[in-house]
Amino acid sequence: MRTLKLLVIVMAVMILAGFAALIVVIAGRVSRGGPAPSLPQPVVAAPIELPAGARIETMSIGSDRLVLDILLPDGNRRLMIIDPATGRLLGTIPLRTAP
């Protein structure tokens, strides 16, 4: 019985020491703080020039490409590939229907 009492006292002391250590670590992290998270900067890119009378039908974006499906006034389509970070036109792919 004496051993059981000693074991209970040792475990209680260990629980209290662990809880105190947890409080100290949390208080240290809260007081240290750190810089406030910065807000993302707005993206400013050059305007995208579309051919006169053209209309954007669809657009899709990947990690580093923006693809615009353009419907031209003559009925043909063109894919415009753009870098979204800079707004620079990377290339075009003309799409024409077979006669």
Sequence and secondary structure as in RCSB ss.txt:
>XXXX:A:sequence
MRTLKLLVIVMAVMILAGFAALIVVIAGRVSRGGPAPSLPQPVVAAPIELPAGARIETMSIGSDRLVLDILLPDG
NRRLMIIDPATGRLLGTIPLRTAP
>XXXX:A:secstr
 HHHHHHHHHHHHHHHHHHHHHHHHHHHHHHH                   TT EEEEEEE SS EEEEEE TTS
 EEEEEE TTT  EEEEEEE    
